[in-house]
Every structure is written in structure tokens, then in C-alpha cells.
């Protein structure tokens, strides 16, 4: 058992360098108590109502100690280092008559529930997750009313000491996948700073080079609850509204929550459109290079002549033309992300129109190339989940390289190589290209 006086002196000594540390003694009749907290982290109104006011209203010392024992926000004290860590996260330590109490009274500024901004839907819930981990757990529990829902709290980072919640249904979860994820999380204790969910999923990926995503990052509460219902594991990091869903397979990244809210026929139609868009954005630039430079015979005669005519005056090969235009498109996308929201849409739209017109008039690219680049850009954003979207943006340059080297044969070889790689890949024991045939009985993977 920790000695109250010595522990309190040690805490004050450790925090004495910061001016927002408060060491507040209380005295009333025969009662004396000391409060230690960091005032910029705690809710002062809650301290006043929960501790200071009852201290002066409760007459006897024993009754006040019993009152402190009964408070639901009390935390178990295990060591001095644990107390120091909790103080730095917004807890308060109360010392009275060689008793030590610790309460979680942190001030929360990020507990509002925002509207989804990354994964929009036409129908269904529009609420997103919050930056406060307790609010996130509340949102999940309010949607998933199962007593088997399990929440395990971990701490990550030796400097940031961020709280991480591992959430799963203990009756449905794959125990092997759960053990692997926990093991990888334990290996992160040496990392000094972990501030975002995206950084966390990169650290626990377990692959030195990985273009395709094996974790799904989502902000939608309904998607999280659905994945819990099919036995997946959710990781929620305090301070980040996005959460990690694992294990994730390829079809997860091609599914939107709208698929569950629309009619079956419309859903199938939209899913087909997404896969068509995937192949367009992935293969169309390489196909253009192969068709114009190596295999024009695969095109209809009139179309081949039209493509050749549009390239009259273009001073470099088709692979240079494609790469140049795609890089311009990538720069426009990056500019739209980095610019202030009030001007990003107008600036990139006007910039794209001016650049496209100027490039074709200067014969630096063909008119058909403008169509190809526009189709690639539109198709790329038909992919619902951003991690796969980013992977495809990079992968299409690999297909351009294959098409540049060997034309249509190289493009075919590249596609087969990617399919073979994904076929041999696993996400925590699940085949990455797994497809559920009976969606009604087995559940759609989202």
C-alpha cells in the first residue's frame, strides 16, 4: 500500500516544473484533505460539485471517506507511476488521513458527435465518431446491445500515453486474429508517440512494404457496429475520430454502407459500377499506352485512326504523355486537399479547365488523353474506402510501366501478377480475396 504523504510529495515534486499543477489543501473543522491535479486538464466545475462542496457539507471525516469510496469515477491505484500517468491525462488525486483516492475528472472538448465527412451515404445514419474515446464507446454500445460486447483498454506510446480501446464480440471474434493484434500492440510500447489511427495501423501492419491495405479505417458508427456483428475487431484511439477494423479483406474496401440501405437490384448495379470504375482507373492509362504504341490492331480501324489523328503534333511517346497528364491530375488532387475549403473546389476546377485547354492547344497532349485522364480521376473516386483508393492511385503507374515495356502482353502480365499476389495474401488468417457466396446466412463483409 502506498504511503499517502510520501506519494503526494513525490507527485508534487514530479509535477513542480509546470505552472498549471495545483496543490490545493482543504480544511474544515477536524477534517483536512489535499487535492493534486493539473488545472488545464480537469473539469473545475465537476471538482467543485463532486469533491470540494461535499467536503464542507459532510461533517465527519469518516463519512467523507465513505463518500469518496462510493463515487463511480474512482480509479484503482496500483503505483506511483500509474498515478502520475493518470494525472497527466486529467485525473485528480485526493489525500486524506493516509488514504489516497484518484478520480477521472478530465475536461473533454471533443465529445460532440459530428456528421460524416469522408464516407457519405444517401440513406441511413449520418453520425460519425468523436475524438473522445468514451463518447465513441457510448456510440457503439448504444447501437450494439449485446452483453458479449467486450472493451479492453490499453495504453500506447511512452510519451503520449494514448488510450486505445480494443472492442469485439467475444462470442463471434476470431481468437487467433485477436491474439495476433494484441501481440502487435504490445510491441508498440517502445514507440514514444502515437497520435493517429492511420499511424497506428501502419505500425501494426506487420509488413515492411504493403501497398494494399489490410486494415480498414472508418469514421462511421454504423459500419463499426456491423463489423462487430460479423466477428471483427475494432481499435479506437483516444483523440482520433477514425477507428481501425480488422481483419479486412478486398471486398470490404469495395462496399459502402449504402449497400445495406438500398434495394437489392440497385445495390448490385452500384457494386458492378464500382468494380468497372476500379478496372478503368487501374488499367485504362496502361491500355492507352499499349494501344497507341504497341498494339493498335486491337482497336477498331476508325477508332485507331481517330486516336492516331488526335496525337498528331504531340512531341513525345504516349507513355510520357500519360505520365505527364496523370501527374498534373495528382497535383490538382493534392491541391484540393491542402487548399482552404472555401477556395479549393473553385481553384482546382478552374485550374483543371485552363490546364486542359492550354495543353491540348499547345499539342502537349491529345484530346483523347484528356478524356482518359478525366475518366481515370472520376473512376478512382468511385472506390468507397480511402485506403484502397490511395493504393490504386499508385498502382496504375506500375501498369503503365508494364505497358511501356511490353504493350498489351505486359499489361496482362501485370494484372496476373497482382491477382496472384492478392490470392496468396492473408489478413489475420482470412484470404484477402475471399468472397462470401451466401450473403444472407454468412453476412456481407463490409
C-alpha positions in Angstrom: 0.0 0.0 0.0 1.3 3.4 -0.9 2.1 5.9 1.8 -0.1 8.9 1.2 2.2 11.6 2.4 5.3 10.3 0.6 3.4 9.6 -2.6 1.9 13.1 -2.5 5.3 14.7 -2.1 6.7 12.6 -4.9 3.8 13.6 -7.2 4.3 17.3 -6.4 8.0 17.0 -7.0 7.5 15.4 -10.4 5.0 18.0 -11.5 6.5 21.0 -9.8 8.1 22.2 -13.1 4.7 23.1 -14.6 2.7 26.1 -13.6 -0.7 24.6 -14.2 -0.2 22.0 -11.5 -2.4 22.7 -8.4 -1.7 21.5 -4.9 -4.8 22.6 -3.0 -5.2 21.9 0.7 -8.7 21.8 2.2 -9.6 22.3 5.9 -12.9 22.3 7.7 -13.3 21.6 11.5 -11.5 18.4 12.2 -11.1 17.4 8.5 -8.1 18.0 6.3 -7.5 16.9 2.7 -5.2 17.7 -0.2 -6.1 17.8 -3.9 -3.4 17.5 -6.6 -4.4 18.0 -10.2 -3.4 19.8 -13.5 -6.0 22.5 -13.9 -5.8 22.7 -17.7 -6.9 19.1 -17.9 -9.6 18.8 -15.4 -13.2 20.0 -15.2 -13.1 22.5 -12.4 -16.9 22.6 -12.1 -17.0 18.9 -11.5 -14.3 19.1 -8.9 -16.3 21.8 -7.1 -19.5 19.8 -7.1 -18.1 16.3 -6.6 -15.3 16.9 -4.1 -14.9 20.4 -2.6 -18.6 21.1 -1.9 -19.3 17.7 -0.2 -16.0 18.2 1.8 -17.5 21.2 3.6 -21.0 19.8 3.8 -20.2 16.4 5.2 -19.5 16.9 8.9 -17.3 13.9 9.9 -14.1 12.7 8.4 -15.2 9.1 8.3 -18.4 9.9 6.4 -16.5 11.9 3.8 -14.1 9.0 3.3 -17.1 6.7 2.8 -18.5 9.2 0.4 -15.2 9.2 -1.7 -15.3 5.4 -1.7 -18.8 5.5 -3.2 -18.0 7.8 -6.1 -18.4 6.0 -9.5 -15.5 7.9 -11.1 -12.9 6.4 -8.7 -9.8 4.7 -10.2 -7.7 1.9 -8.8 -4.3 3.0 -7.6 -1.5 0.5 -8.4 1.7 2.5 -8.4 3.2 6.0 -8.2 4.0 5.9 -11.9 0.4 5.0 -12.7 -0.9 7.9 -10.7 1.5 10.3 -12.4 0.3 9.0 -15.8 -3.3 9.4 -14.9 -2.7 12.9 -13.6 -1.2 13.9 -16.9 -4.5 12.7 -18.6 -6.9 14.6 -16.4 -7.3 12.7 -13.1 -7.3 14.2 -9.7 -5.6 12.8 -6.5 -7.3 13.3 -3.1 -5.2 12.6 0.0 -6.9 12.3 3.4 -5.8 10.6 6.6 -3.3 8.4 4.8 -5.9 7.5 2.3 -5.3 8.1 -1.4 -8.1 8.5 -3.9 -7.9 9.1 -7.6 -10.8 10.2 -9.8 -11.2 10.7 -13.6 -12.5 14.3 -13.9 -10.9 15.3 -17.2 -12.3 18.1 -19.2 -13.4 16.9 -22.6 -13.6 19.3 -25.6 -14.1 16.8 -28.3 -17.1 14.8 -27.2 -19.5 16.2 -29.8 -20.8 13.7 -32.5 -20.0 15.2 -35.9 -21.6 14.4 -39.2 -19.7 12.0 -41.5 -17.5 13.8 -44.0 -15.4 11.0 -45.6 -18.0 8.2 -46.0 -21.2 9.9 -47.1 -24.4 8.0 -47.7 -27.7 8.9 -49.2 -29.8 6.9 -46.7 -29.1 5.7 -43.2 -27.4 7.3 -40.2 -25.2 10.3 -40.8 -23.4 10.4 -37.4 -19.6 10.0 -37.2 -17.3 9.0 -34.4 -15.9 11.6 -31.9 -12.4 12.4 -30.9 -13.2 11.3 -27.3 -12.8 7.6 -26.8 -15.5 7.3 -24.1 -18.0 9.0 -26.4 -17.1 6.5 -29.2 -17.7 3.6 -26.9 -21.0 5.1 -25.9 -22.0 5.4 -29.6 -21.1 1.8 -30.2 -22.9 0.4 -27.1 -26.0 2.4 -28.0 -26.1 0.6 -31.4 -24.8 -2.8 -30.3 -26.9 -4.1 -27.4 -25.1 -7.3 -26.7 -23.8 -8.4 -23.3 -20.9 -10.2 -25.1 -19.5 -6.9 -26.4 -16.0 -6.6 -24.8 -14.0 -3.4 -24.4 -10.3 -3.7 -23.3 -8.4 -0.5 -22.6 -4.7 -0.3 -23.4 -2.1 2.5 -23.3 0.2 3.2 -26.2 3.3 5.4 -26.5 5.9 6.1 -23.9 5.4 9.9 -24.2 1.9 10.5 -25.5 0.4 7.6 -23.4 -2.7 7.4 -25.6 -5.6 5.3 -24.5 -6.6 2.6 -27.0 -9.9 0.6 -26.8 -9.9 -2.9 -28.3 -13.6 -3.7 -29.0 -15.0 -7.0 -30.1 -17.8 -9.5 -29.5 -16.2 -12.3 -27.5 -18.6 -15.0 -28.9 -18.0 -14.1 -32.6 -14.4 -12.9 -32.7 -11.7 -15.0 -34.3 -9.4 -15.6 -31.3 -6.3 -16.2 -33.4 -6.7 -12.8 -35.0 -7.4 -11.2 -31.6 -4.2 -12.7 -30.2 -2.1 -11.5 -33.2 -3.5 -8.0 -32.9 -2.8 -7.8 -29.1 0.7 -9.1 -29.6 1.5 -6.5 -32.2 0.0 -3.8 -29.9 2.3 -5.0 -27.1 5.3 -4.4 -29.4 4.5 -0.7 -29.6 5.4 0.0 -26.0 8.8 1.3 -27.2 7.2 3.9 -29.5 7.4 7.3 -27.9 4.5 9.0 -29.8 1.4 7.6 -31.5 -1.1 10.3 -32.4 -3.4 9.0 -35.0 -5.3 5.9 -36.1 -3.6 5.9 -39.5 -0.2 5.9 -37.8 -1.3 3.0 -35.6 -2.4 0.8 -38.4 0.9 1.4 -40.2 2.8 0.3 -37.1 0.8 -2.9 -36.5 0.6 -3.8 -40.2 3.5 -6.3 -39.8 4.6 -5.8 -43.4 7.6 -3.7 -44.4 6.2 -3.0 -47.8 2.5 -3.1 -48.3 0.6 -1.2 -51.0 -2.8 -2.8 -50.4 -4.5 -2.1 -47.1 -5.1 -4.9 -44.6 -6.9 -2.7 -42.1 -10.0 -0.7 -42.8 -10.2 2.8 -41.3 -13.7 4.2 -40.9 -15.4 7.0 -39.1 -19.0 5.6 -39.4 -20.6 4.2 -36.3 -23.0 2.0 -38.3 -20.1 0.4 -40.2 -18.3 -0.3 -37.0 -21.3 -1.9 -35.4 -21.9 -4.0 -38.5 -18.3 -5.3 -38.5 -18.6 -6.2 -34.8 -21.7 -8.2 -35.6 -19.7 -10.3 -38.1 -16.9 -11.0 -35.6 -14.4 -8.3 -36.5 -12.2 -6.3 -34.1 -12.3 -2.6 -33.7 -9.5 -0.4 -32.4 -10.4 3.1 -31.2 -7.6 5.6 -30.3 -8.4 8.5 -28.0 -8.0 11.8 -29.8 -8.9 10.4 -33.3 -12.4 10.0 -34.7 -11.4 7.3 -37.1 -11.3 3.7 -36.0 -9.5 0.6 -37.3 -11.4 -2.5 -38.3 -9.5 -5.8 -38.6 -9.2 -8.2 -40.3 -10.1 -6.5 -43.6 -10.3 -8.2 -47.0 -10.5 -6.8 -50.5 -14.3 -6.8 -50.8 -14.6 -4.8 -47.5 -13.0 -1.8 -49.3 -15.4 -2.0 -52.2 -18.5 -2.0 -50.1 -20.4 1.2 -48.9 -22.9 1.3 -46.2 -25.5 2.5 -48.7 -25.4 -1.2 -50.0 -27.4 -2.1 -46.9 -30.0 0.7 -47.2 -31.0 0.5 -50.8 -32.9 -2.2 -52.7 -31.0 -5.3 -53.8 -31.2 -4.6 -57.5 -29.9 -1.1 -57.1 -27.2 -2.3 -54.8 -26.0 -4.9 -57.3 -26.0 -2.3 -60.0 -23.9 0.2 -58.0 -21.5 -2.6 -56.9 -20.9 -3.5 -60.6 -20.3 0.2 -61.3 -17.6 0.3 -58.6 -15.7 -2.6 -60.0 -16.0 -1.2 -63.5 -14.6 2.0 -62.1 -11.8 0.1 -60.4 -10.7 -1.5 -63.6 -10.9 1.8 -65.6 -8.7 3.7 -63.2 -6.3 0.8 -62.9 -5.9 -0.3 -66.5 -7.1 2.5 -68.8 -3.8 4.5 -68.8 -1.8 1.4 -69.4 -4.2 0.3 -72.1 -3.9 3.7 -73.8 -0.1 3.3 -73.9 -0.3 -0.3 -75.2 -2.9 0.5 -77.9 -1.2 3.6 -79.2 2.5 2.5 -79.1 2.4 -1.3 -79.4 -0.9 -2.9 -80.3 -3.0 -0.6 -82.4 -4.6 -3.6 -84.1 -6.7 -4.3 -81.0 -8.7 -1.2 -81.8 -11.4 -0.8 -84.4 -9.9 0.8 -87.5 -11.9 4.0 -87.3 -11.0 4.3 -83.6 -7.3 3.6 -84.2 -7.3 6.3 -86.9 -9.1 8.7 -84.6 -6.6 8.1 -81.7 -3.6 8.5 -84.1 -5.1 11.7 -85.6 -5.6 13.2 -82.2 -1.9 12.6 -81.4 -0.6 14.5 -84.4 1.8 17.1 -83.2 2.4 15.6 -79.8 6.2 15.6 -79.5 6.8 12.6 -77.2 5.7 9.0 -76.9 2.4 8.0 -75.4 3.8 6.8 -72.1 5.4 10.2 -71.5 2.1 11.9 -72.4 0.1 9.6 -70.0 2.5 10.0 -67.1 2.7 13.8 -67.6 -1.1 14.2 -67.5 -1.6 11.9 -64.6 1.0 13.7 -62.5 -0.8 17.0 -63.3 -4.1 15.3 -62.2 -2.4 14.1 -58.9 -1.1 17.7 -58.3 -4.7 19.0 -58.7 -6.0 16.4 -56.2 -3.3 17.3 -53.7 -4.0 21.0 -54.1 -7.7 20.4 -53.5 -6.8 18.6 -50.2 -4.3 21.2 -49.0 -6.0 24.4 -50.0 -8.6 26.0 -47.7 -12.1 24.5 -48.3 -13.5 27.9 -49.3 -11.3 28.1 -52.4 -10.2 24.5 -53.1 -13.1 23.5 -55.3 -13.1 26.6 -57.4 -9.3 26.8 -57.7 -8.8 23.2 -58.8 -11.8 23.2 -61.2 -10.7 26.4 -62.9 -7.1 25.2 -62.8 -8.0 21.9 -64.4 -10.1 23.5 -67.2 -7.4 26.1 -68.0 -4.6 23.5 -68.0 -6.6 21.0 -70.1 -7.4 23.6 -72.7 -3.9 25.0 -72.8 -2.2 21.6 -73.0 -4.4 20.4 -75.9 -4.0 23.8 -77.8 -0.2 23.6 -77.3 -0.2 20.0 -78.7 1.4 18.7 -75.5 -1.3 16.1 -75.1 -4.1 14.8 -77.3 -7.8 15.4 -76.8 -8.3 11.7 -76.2 -5.7 11.9 -73.4 -7.8 14.5 -71.7 -10.8 12.1 -71.8 -8.7 9.2 -70.5 -7.3 11.3 -67.5 -10.8 12.6 -66.7 -12.3 9.0 -66.8 -9.4 7.8 -64.5 -10.0 10.6 -62.0 -13.7 10.1 -61.8 -13.5 6.3 -61.6 -10.9 6.4 -58.9 -13.2 8.3 -56.5 -16.0 5.6 -57.1 -14.0 3.4 -54.7 -15.7 3.9 -51.3 -12.8 3.4 -48.8 -9.8 5.8 -49.0 -7.1 3.3 -48.2 -7.8 1.3 -51.4 -8.4 4.5 -53.3 -4.8 5.6 -52.5 -3.4 2.2 -53.3 -5.0 2.2 -56.8 -3.7 5.8 -57.4 -0.1 4.5 -57.0 -0.6 1.0 -58.7 -1.8 2.4 -62.0 1.8 3.7 -62.6 3.0 0.2 -62.3 0.7 -0.9 -65.0 1.8 2.0 -67.2 5.4 0.7 -66.7 4.4 -2.8 -67.8 2.5 -1.5 -70.8 5.5 0.7 -71.7 7.9 -2.3 -71.7 5.7 -5.0 -73.4 2.5 -3.4 -74.5 -0.7 -5.4 -74.0 1.2 -8.5 -73.0 2.9 -6.6 -70.3 -0.4 -5.2 -69.1 -1.8 -8.7 -68.9 1.2 -10.0 -67.1 1.0 -7.1 -64.5 -2.7 -7.9 -63.9 -2.0 -11.6 -63.4 0.9 -10.8 -61.0 -1.3 -8.5 -58.9 -4.1 -11.1 -58.7 -1.6 -13.9 -57.8 -0.1 -11.6 -55.1 -3.5 -10.9 -53.6 -4.6 -14.5 -53.8 -1.6 -15.5 -51.7 -2.2 -12.7 -49.2 -4.0 -13.1 -45.9 -5.4 -10.7 -43.4 -5.1 -12.3 -40.0 -5.9 -15.7 -41.3 -8.6 -14.7 -43.8 -7.8 -15.0 -47.6 -7.6 -11.4 -48.9 -9.7 -12.2 -52.0 -12.3 -14.2 -50.1 -15.8 -13.8 -51.4 -18.9 -14.8 -49.5 -21.4 -16.6 -51.7 -24.4 -16.8 -49.2 -24.7 -13.2 -48.1 -27.9 -13.8 -46.2 -26.6 -16.5 -43.9 -22.9 -15.6 -43.6 -23.2 -11.8 -43.6 -21.8 -9.3 -46.1 -18.3 -8.3 -45.5 -18.2 -4.5 -45.0 
